[in-house]
Amino acid sequence: MYDAVIIGAGVTGCAIARFLSAYRGKFAVMERSEDVCTGTSKANSAIIHAGFDAAHGSLMAKYNLLGNRMYPELAKELDFAYKNNGSLVLALHDEDIPKLEALMENGKKNGVERLEIVGKERLKELEPSVGHVPVAALYAPTAGIVCPFGATIAFAENAYNNGVEFHFNTEVKGLTPDQDEEGNPCWIVQTAMGAIRTRAVVNAAGVYSDILHNMVSAQKIKIVPRRGDYLLLDRRTGGYVKQTVFQVPGKYGKGVLVSPTVHGNTIIGPTAEDIDDKEGVDTTSEGFDDLMEKAGLAFDDLPLRDVITSFAGLRAHEARHDFILGEVSDAPNFFNCAGIESPGLTAAPALGKEIAKEVAEKLGLSENPDFVGTRKGFLDPKSLSIQELTELIREKPEYGRIVCRCEQISEGAILDAIRRPLGAKSLDGVKRRVRAGMGRCQAGFCSPRIMDILAEEWGVDVADITKSGGHSEVIVGLVKDRV
């Protein structure tokens, strides 16, 4: 029997797993997809919010601030990309300035430090690319940016190295309350791979978290997928913006932003549209038109000719617009981490620490004396000196064979992505770990070679390699017999 089963391997589920592994116990993560970070966690703004806009007194406000403060140290401990770049909220008209003042007051109540409203001259000093329309801005120097793939994978690898099991392609079909031999509550978890027993269940299933909650509780919740379109610009636009630049929030949240990424790209988005389809990540031309129009209000010369890809992500929106956390009152030992929409990425480590603590206290788990809280990330040859790189290639020639020309990713890096704990099994799995296929050609040239490497490493036919698991086959037929 497991002590705890976490359902969902997004950034929140993996953070919970990481912090839970600091306790003695047998833990597992169940994920319906083929890898970690395949849902909301892979398609978002990658922003670490300062915490000024969440309603004062809300769980969002509390865990946003705590998570924001945890990221710098966690990025060092777990070796993932993070940058404290600050953020700006633009007032496009004089009548928007009171809204900035209200945001600043709310932020101060939430505990956000060093907030200030800057006028047009100071704004242009902070962000020279801002256009002629904005008249003022709320400046939040404690905001940051992160690699959401890198953070999620870091949490997962650290959890795995501390003994947490990960079961992929394992969709949870049902949850049945039960009792152990001593009469204590436990759960039978029905999965696509069979039934398992666990003392506690943690629901971190993103847009599907309402389905799991409603299986066990009479107090129903409803998660509405909120779709957001994004545009990603080429790395040659790096430096176009320094801070994350928002506009005064509207009905559906923080509005369209323009932001640098930790890898040197520029991201624009998101739109906000409530839909019914929990897998509805198709993009729309209307969404892109909306993005370009709204972003164009803040910037006069957006380099939109450098768009290299577009994508859409889903946020798990709940009507009360707050996180749903903790043990469910009518379902003993079932813990929710549901309704995790923005600022969910920011809050994830704080949520992980809190839920792990609650589970450990309920189950009476002691601290794990063998817990190792650090992890070494992926080797980045670009960070090496010429002498160090030469020595690396001499020892490991595969690091001298470039496979992805756009991002200068070597065969050695791809092999590392596959061979590490919880290694990549698909093209997207490799891409999320080492950025092969993330560049301007969007995997147009490197995919065949990456597929060959994946097939060789996993001992399967190249036709069995997928883009992202499931039925995302790349090779769907042959034009002639293979020799």
C-alpha positions as CSV (number, residue, x, y, z in Angstrom):
1,M,0.0,0.0,0.0
2,Y,1.2,3.5,-0.8
3,D,1.2,6.2,1.8
4,A,0.1,8.8,-0.7
5,V,-0.7,8.9,-4.4
6,I,-0.6,12.2,-6.3
7,I,-2.8,12.4,-9.3
8,G,-1.2,14.7,-11.9
9,A,2.4,15.4,-12.9
10,G,2.2,19.1,-13.7
11,V,4.3,21.6,-11.8
12,T,2.0,21.5,-8.8
13,G,1.9,17.7,-8.6
14,C,5.6,17.4,-9.1
15,A,6.3,20.1,-6.4
16,I,4.1,18.2,-4.0
17,A,6.0,15.0,-4.8
18,R,9.3,16.8,-4.2
19,F,8.3,18.1,-0.8
20,L,6.5,14.9,0.2
21,S,9.7,13.0,-0.5
22,A,11.3,14.8,2.5
23,Y,9.1,12.5,4.7
24,R,9.4,8.8,5.2
25,G,6.8,6.9,3.2
26,K,5.9,5.2,0.0
27,F,4.7,7.7,-2.6
28,A,3.6,7.6,-6.2
29,V,2.5,10.1,-9.0
30,M,-0.1,8.9,-11.5
31,E,-0.1,10.8,-14.8
32,R,-2.5,10.1,-17.7
33,S,0.0,11.4,-20.3
34,E,3.4,10.0,-21.3
35,D,5.6,12.5,-19.4
36,V,5.6,15.2,-16.8
37,C,4.6,18.7,-17.8
38,T,2.2,17.9,-20.6
39,G,-0.8,20.0,-19.6
40,T,-1.2,23.6,-18.3
41,S,2.4,23.5,-17.0
42,K,3.8,23.4,-20.5
43,A,1.7,26.2,-22.0
44,N,1.7,29.3,-20.0
45,S,3.3,32.7,-19.6
46,A,6.3,31.4,-17.6
47,I,5.9,34.4,-15.2
48,I,6.7,34.5,-11.5
49,H,4.2,37.1,-10.4
50,A,5.0,39.6,-7.7
51,G,1.6,39.1,-6.1
52,F,-0.1,42.5,-6.3
53,D,-3.3,41.6,-8.1
54,A,-4.6,38.5,-6.2
55,A,-7.5,39.5,-3.9
56,H,-6.2,40.3,-0.4
57,G,-7.0,37.5,2.0
58,S,-7.3,34.9,-0.7
59,L,-5.3,31.7,-1.0
60,M,-4.0,33.0,-4.3
61,A,-2.5,36.0,-2.6
62,K,-1.0,34.0,0.2
63,Y,0.7,31.3,-1.9
64,N,1.7,33.7,-4.7
65,L,3.8,35.7,-2.3
66,L,5.3,32.6,-0.6
67,G,6.1,30.9,-4.0
68,N,7.6,34.1,-5.3
69,R,10.0,34.2,-2.4
70,M,10.9,30.5,-2.7
71,Y,11.9,30.5,-6.4
72,P,15.4,32.1,-6.2
73,E,16.7,29.5,-3.7
74,L,14.9,26.6,-5.3
75,A,16.4,27.5,-8.7
76,K,19.8,27.2,-7.2
77,E,19.1,24.0,-5.3
78,L,17.4,22.3,-8.2
79,D,19.4,23.9,-11.0
80,F,16.7,25.3,-13.3
81,A,16.5,28.6,-15.1
82,Y,15.0,31.6,-13.3
83,K,15.5,35.3,-13.5
84,N,14.3,38.2,-11.3
85,N,13.5,40.7,-14.1
86,G,10.6,42.7,-12.6
87,S,7.3,43.6,-14.1
88,L,5.3,46.7,-15.2
89,V,1.6,47.2,-15.4
90,L,0.8,49.9,-18.0
91,A,-1.8,52.6,-17.7
92,L,-2.8,53.4,-21.3
93,H,-4.9,56.5,-20.3
94,D,-4.9,58.9,-17.4
95,E,-8.2,57.4,-16.1
96,D,-6.3,54.0,-15.6
97,I,-4.0,55.5,-13.0
98,P,-6.4,55.0,-10.1
99,K,-6.5,51.3,-11.1
100,L,-2.7,51.2,-10.7
101,E,-3.0,52.9,-7.3
102,A,-5.6,50.3,-6.3
103,L,-3.3,47.5,-7.5
104,M,-0.4,48.9,-5.5
105,E,-2.4,49.2,-2.3
106,N,-3.7,45.7,-2.7
107,G,-0.1,44.5,-3.3
108,K,1.1,46.2,-0.2
109,K,-1.7,44.5,1.8
110,N,-0.6,41.2,0.3
111,G,3.0,41.8,1.5
112,V,4.6,42.7,-1.8
113,E,7.7,44.8,-1.3
114,R,9.1,47.8,-3.3
115,L,6.0,48.5,-5.4
116,E,5.9,52.0,-7.0
117,I,4.0,53.9,-9.6
118,V,6.3,55.5,-12.2
119,G,5.5,58.2,-14.7
120,K,6.2,58.3,-18.4
121,E,9.8,59.4,-18.2
122,R,10.8,56.8,-15.6
123,L,8.8,54.2,-17.5
124,K,10.8,54.8,-20.7
125,E,14.0,54.5,-18.7
126,L,12.9,51.1,-17.3
127,E,11.5,49.9,-20.6
128,P,12.7,51.8,-23.7
129,S,10.6,49.7,-26.1
130,V,7.3,50.8,-24.6
131,G,5.4,52.9,-27.1
132,H,4.0,56.5,-27.0
133,V,0.5,55.6,-25.6
134,P,1.2,54.5,-22.0
135,V,1.2,57.3,-19.5
136,A,2.3,55.5,-16.3
137,A,3.0,52.1,-14.8
138,L,3.1,50.1,-11.6
139,Y,6.6,48.8,-11.2
140,A,7.1,45.5,-9.3
141,P,10.8,44.6,-9.1
142,T,10.2,41.3,-7.2
143,A,8.6,39.7,-10.3
144,G,10.5,37.1,-12.3
145,I,10.5,34.7,-15.2
146,V,11.2,30.9,-15.1
147,C,11.4,28.0,-17.5
148,P,8.2,26.1,-16.6
149,F,9.4,22.9,-18.2
150,G,12.7,23.1,-16.3
151,A,11.1,23.8,-13.0
152,T,8.6,20.9,-13.4
153,I,11.2,18.4,-14.5
154,A,13.5,19.5,-11.7
155,F,10.8,18.9,-9.1
156,A,10.0,15.5,-10.6
157,E,13.6,14.4,-10.9
158,N,14.4,15.4,-7.4
159,A,11.3,13.6,-6.1
160,Y,12.2,10.5,-8.1
161,N,15.8,10.5,-6.8
162,N,14.3,10.6,-3.3
163,G,12.2,7.5,-3.9
164,V,8.9,8.7,-5.4
165,E,7.5,6.4,-8.1
166,F,6.1,7.9,-11.4
167,H,3.5,6.0,-13.4
168,F,2.8,7.4,-16.8
169,N,0.0,6.6,-19.3
170,T,-1.9,5.8,-16.1
171,E,-5.3,7.6,-16.1
172,V,-7.3,7.4,-12.9
173,K,-10.7,6.0,-13.7
174,G,-12.3,5.8,-10.2
175,L,-11.8,6.4,-6.5
176,T,-13.3,4.2,-3.8
177,P,-13.1,4.9,0.0
178,D,-11.9,1.9,2.0
179,Q,-10.3,1.0,5.3
180,D,-7.0,-0.6,6.2
181,E,-6.5,-3.5,8.5
182,E,-6.6,-1.2,11.5
183,G,-9.8,0.5,10.4
184,N,-8.2,3.7,9.2
185,P,-9.4,5.4,6.1
186,C,-7.7,4.6,2.8
187,W,-8.5,4.7,-0.9
188,I,-8.7,2.2,-3.8
189,V,-7.5,4.0,-6.9
190,Q,-8.8,2.5,-10.1
191,T,-6.4,3.2,-13.0
192,A,-5.9,2.2,-16.6
193,M,-3.2,-0.1,-15.3
194,G,-5.2,-1.7,-12.5
195,A,-6.2,-1.0,-8.9
196,I,-3.9,0.3,-6.2
197,R,-4.4,1.1,-2.5
198,T,-3.2,4.2,-0.8
199,R,-3.6,5.8,2.6
200,A,-4.1,9.2,1.0
201,V,-4.9,10.8,-2.4
202,V,-3.7,14.2,-3.5
203,N,-5.8,15.6,-6.4
204,A,-3.5,17.8,-8.6
205,A,-5.1,17.0,-11.9
206,G,-5.4,20.5,-13.3
207,V,-8.5,20.9,-15.5
208,Y,-9.6,17.4,-14.6
209,S,-9.4,18.1,-10.8
210,D,-13.2,18.7,-10.6
211,I,-13.9,15.2,-12.0
212,L,-11.8,13.6,-9.3
213,H,-13.2,15.7,-6.5
214,N,-16.8,15.1,-7.6
215,M,-16.2,11.3,-7.5
216,V,-15.6,11.5,-3.7
217,S,-17.5,14.5,-2.4
218,A,-21.1,15.7,-2.2
219,Q,-19.8,19.3,-2.3
220,K,-19.4,19.6,-6.1
221,I,-17.0,21.9,-7.9
222,K,-16.7,22.9,-11.5
223,I,-13.5,23.6,-13.3
224,V,-13.9,25.6,-16.6
225,P,-11.0,25.4,-19.0
226,R,-9.9,28.9,-19.8
227,R,-8.0,28.9,-23.1
228,G,-5.2,31.4,-23.9
229,D,-3.4,31.9,-27.2
230,Y,0.3,32.8,-27.3
231,L,2.8,34.0,-29.8
232,L,6.5,33.1,-29.4
233,L,9.1,35.2,-31.1
234,D,12.6,34.2,-32.2
235,R,15.6,34.5,-29.9
236,R,17.0,37.3,-32.0
237,T,14.3,39.5,-30.4
238,G,16.0,38.9,-27.0
239,G,16.4,42.2,-25.2
240,Y,13.4,43.8,-26.9
241,V,11.8,43.9,-23.5
242,K,13.5,43.6,-20.1
243,Q,10.6,43.4,-17.7
244,T,7.4,41.5,-18.1
245,V,5.0,44.2,-19.4
246,F,1.3,43.9,-18.5
247,Q,-1.6,46.2,-19.1
248,V,-4.3,47.2,-16.6
249,P,-6.2,44.0,-15.9
250,G,-9.7,43.3,-17.3
251,K,-12.6,41.0,-16.7
252,Y,-10.6,37.8,-17.4
253,G,-7.4,38.6,-15.5
254,K,-4.1,40.2,-16.1
255,G,-4.6,40.8,-19.9
256,V,-2.1,40.5,-22.7
257,L,1.6,40.7,-21.7
258,V,4.8,41.0,-23.6
259,S,7.7,39.4,-21.8
260,P,11.2,38.0,-22.3
261,T,11.8,34.3,-21.6
262,V,14.7,32.9,-19.7
263,H,16.0,31.4,-22.9
264,G,16.1,34.7,-24.8
265,N,12.8,34.6,-26.7
266,T,9.9,37.1,-26.5
267,I,6.4,35.9,-25.6
268,I,3.1,37.6,-26.2
269,G,-0.2,36.5,-24.7
270,P,-2.5,35.2,-23.5
271,T,-6.1,35.7,-24.7
272,A,-8.8,34.4,-22.4
273,E,-11.8,32.3,-23.5
274,D,-13.8,30.0,-21.4
275,I,-14.5,26.7,-23.2
276,D,-16.0,23.3,-22.5
277,D,-13.3,21.1,-24.0
278,K,-10.7,20.1,-21.4
279,E,-8.4,19.2,-24.3
280,G,-9.2,22.3,-26.4
281,V,-5.7,23.7,-27.1
282,D,-6.4,24.6,-30.7
283,T,-5.3,28.1,-31.6
284,T,-7.5,30.6,-33.5
285,S,-6.8,33.4,-36.0
286,E,-9.2,35.6,-34.0
287,G,-7.1,35.0,-30.9
288,F,-3.9,36.1,-32.6
289,D,-5.6,39.2,-34.1
290,D,-6.7,40.0,-30.5
291,L,-3.2,39.5,-29.2
292,M,-1.5,41.7,-31.8
293,E,-4.1,44.5,-31.4
294,K,-3.8,44.7,-27.6
295,A,-0.1,44.3,-27.5
296,G,0.2,47.0,-30.1
297,L,-1.4,49.4,-27.7
298,A,1.6,49.2,-25.5
299,F,4.4,49.0,-28.1
300,D,4.8,50.8,-31.4
301,D,7.0,48.4,-33.2
302,L,6.5,44.9,-32.0
303,P,8.8,42.6,-34.1
304,L,5.9,40.3,-35.2
305,R,7.7,39.2,-38.3
306,D,9.9,37.1,-35.9
307,V,7.0,34.9,-34.7
308,I,8.3,31.4,-34.9
309,T,5.4,29.5,-33.3
310,S,2.0,29.8,-31.6
311,F,0.3,27.7,-29.1
312,A,-2.6,27.7,-26.6
313,G,-2.8,26.6,-23.0
314,L,-5.6,26.0,-20.6
315,R,-6.1,27.4,-17.1
316,A,-8.1,25.5,-14.5
317,H,-10.6,28.3,-13.7
318,E,-13.1,27.7,-10.8
319,A,-16.1,30.1,-10.4
320,R,-14.9,31.3,-6.9
321,H,-11.5,32.3,-8.6
322,D,-9.4,30.9,-5.8
323,F,-7.3,27.8,-5.1
324,I,-9.1,24.9,-3.5
325,L,-6.8,23.3,-1.1
326,G,-6.6,20.8,1.7
327,E,-8.5,17.7,3.0
328,V,-12.1,17.4,1.7
329,S,-14.5,17.5,4.7
330,D,-16.6,14.5,3.6
331,A,-13.7,12.5,2.0
332,P,-11.1,11.7,4.7
333,N,-7.5,11.5,3.5
334,F,-8.5,13.0,0.1
335,F,-6.6,16.3,-0.4
336,N,-7.3,18.8,-3.1
337,C,-4.9,21.1,-4.9
338,A,-7.5,22.2,-7.4
339,G,-8.5,25.3,-9.3
340,I,-4.8,26.1,-9.8
341,E,-4.9,28.9,-12.4
342,S,-2.7,31.9,-12.5
343,P,-0.7,32.6,-10.3
344,G,-0.4,28.8,-10.1
345,L,3.1,28.5,-11.5
346,T,4.3,31.1,-9.0
347,A,2.5,29.4,-6.1
348,A,3.5,25.9,-7.0
349,P,6.5,25.4,-4.7
350,A,4.6,26.9,-1.7
351,L,1.5,24.8,-2.5
352,G,3.8,21.7,-2.8
353,K,5.3,22.4,0.6
354,E,2.0,23.1,2.3
355,I,0.1,20.1,0.9
356,A,3.0,17.8,1.7
357,K,3.0,19.1,5.2
358,E,-0.7,18.5,5.6
359,V,-0.5,15.0,4.3
360,A,2.5,14.1,6.5
361,E,0.7,15.5,9.6
362,K,-2.5,13.6,8.8
363,L,-0.6,10.3,8.3
364,G,1.9,10.8,11.1
365,L,4.9,10.7,8.8
366,S,8.3,11.5,10.1
367,E,11.1,13.3,8.3
368,N,13.2,11.4,5.8
369,P,16.8,11.4,7.1
370,D,18.1,10.4,3.6
371,F,16.3,13.3,1.8
372,V,18.6,15.1,-0.7
373,G,17.2,18.5,-1.6
374,T,19.5,19.3,-4.4
375,R,19.7,18.2,-8.1
376,K,22.1,18.9,-10.9
377,G,20.4,20.1,-14.1
378,F,21.2,19.5,-17.7
379,L,24.7,20.3,-18.9
380,D,24.7,23.5,-21.1
381,P,27.8,23.4,-23.3
382,K,27.1,27.1,-24.1
383,S,28.0,27.9,-20.6
384,L,31.5,26.4,-20.9
385,S,34.7,28.1,-21.9
386,I,36.3,27.0,-25.2
387,Q,38.9,25.0,-23.3
388,E,36.2,23.3,-21.2
389,L,34.0,22.5,-24.3
390,T,37.0,21.1,-26.2
391,E,37.8,18.8,-23.3
392,L,34.1,17.7,-23.0
393,I,34.1,16.8,-26.7
394,R,37.4,15.0,-26.4
395,E,35.9,12.9,-23.6
396,K,32.4,12.6,-25.1
397,P,32.5,13.1,-28.9
398,E,28.6,13.1,-29.0
399,Y,28.7,16.7,-27.6
400,G,30.5,17.7,-30.8
401,R,27.8,16.5,-33.1
402,I,25.1,19.2,-33.5
403,V,21.6,17.8,-34.2
404,C,19.4,20.9,-33.7
405,R,21.1,23.8,-35.6
406,C,18.8,26.5,-34.5
407,E,19.4,26.0,-30.8
408,Q,22.9,24.4,-31.2
409,I,21.8,21.2,-29.3
410,S,24.2,18.3,-29.6
411,E,23.6,14.6,-29.7
412,G,25.1,14.4,-26.3
413,A,22.5,16.7,-24.8
414,I,19.7,14.7,-26.4
415,L,21.2,11.5,-25.0
416,D,21.3,13.1,-21.6
417,A,17.6,14.1,-21.9
418,I,16.7,10.4,-22.6
419,R,19.0,8.8,-20.1
420,R,18.3,10.9,-17.1
421,P,15.7,9.9,-14.4
422,L,12.3,10.0,-16.0
423,G,13.9,10.4,-19.4
424,A,12.3,11.7,-22.6
425,K,10.3,9.2,-24.7
426,S,9.0,11.6,-27.4
427,L,10.1,14.5,-29.5
428,D,8.3,16.9,-27.1
429,G,9.9,15.2,-24.2
430,V,13.4,16.0,-25.6
431,K,12.3,19.5,-26.6
432,R,11.1,20.3,-23.1
433,R,14.3,19.1,-21.5
434,V,17.1,20.5,-23.8
435,R,15.3,22.7,-26.3
436,A,16.0,20.6,-29.4
437,G,13.3,21.7,-31.8
438,M,12.5,24.9,-30.0
439,G,14.2,27.2,-32.5
440,R,13.3,29.1,-35.6
441,C,12.6,26.1,-37.8
442,Q,10.5,24.4,-35.1
443,A,12.1,21.0,-35.5
444,G,11.8,21.0,-39.3
445,F,15.4,19.7,-39.7
446,C,16.3,17.9,-36.5
447,S,13.2,15.7,-35.9
448,P,14.3,12.7,-38.0
449,R,17.6,12.5,-36.3
450,I,16.1,12.9,-32.8
451,M,13.6,10.2,-33.6
452,D,16.5,7.9,-34.6
453,I,18.2,8.6,-31.4
454,L,15.1,8.0,-29.3
455,A,14.4,4.7,-31.2
456,E,18.0,3.5,-30.6
457,E,18.0,4.4,-26.9
458,W,14.5,2.9,-26.2
459,G,15.1,-0.2,-28.4
460,V,12.0,0.4,-30.5
461,D,11.2,1.0,-34.2
462,V,11.5,4.6,-35.3
463,A,7.8,4.4,-36.4
464,D,6.9,3.9,-32.8
465,I,8.3,7.3,-31.7
466,T,5.7,10.0,-31.2
467,K,5.5,13.7,-31.0
468,S,4.0,13.7,-27.5
469,G,2.8,10.2,-26.7
470,G,-0.6,8.7,-27.2
471,H,-1.8,8.8,-30.8
472,S,0.6,11.6,-31.9
473,E,2.4,9.4,-34.4
474,V,4.9,11.1,-36.7
475,I,5.3,8.3,-39.2
476,V,1.8,7.2,-40.3
477,G,2.7,5.2,-43.4
478,L,5.5,4.2,-45.8
479,V,5.8,5.1,-49.5
480,K,7.9,2.0,-50.1
481,D,9.0,-1.1,-48.3
482,R,11.8,-0.6,-45.8
483,V,15.0,-2.4,-46.5
